[in-house]
Amino acid sequence: MPQIVFLPHAELCPDGAALDAKTGETVLDVALRNGISIEHACEKSCACTTCHVIVREGFYSLNESDELEDDMLDKAWGLEPESRLGCQARIADEDLVVEIPKYTVNMVSEGH
């Protein structure tokens, strides 16, 4: 069973977290199931960038991003080569280390 290590984030998980994941699950679903409230203003439909994450380890084990996700990511704050939308990044069999960016493009949190 793969594991996702979420690096510390001042508001969402100050101590970081190591979470078990199921192959095929999205990074966002694992976070939400474990109380890490990553924003997802479009309800996981790949229509915004609020669930933007940076995959520090294990990036190439994820499913490949499609054109729609790539277009959305172009609008994300703090975009890096290992950026993905948490709602679209499906976990394979490899462990991941994920950073949640400090900011999103939303000025106000949706409070999911």
Buried (B, 14 or more C-beta within 10 A) or exposed (E): EBBBBBBEBEEBBEEBBEBEBEEEBBBBBBBBEBEBBBBBBBEBEBEBBBBBBBBBEBBEBBBEBEEEBBEBBEEBEEBBEBBBBBBBBBBBEBBBBBBBBEEBBEEEEBEE
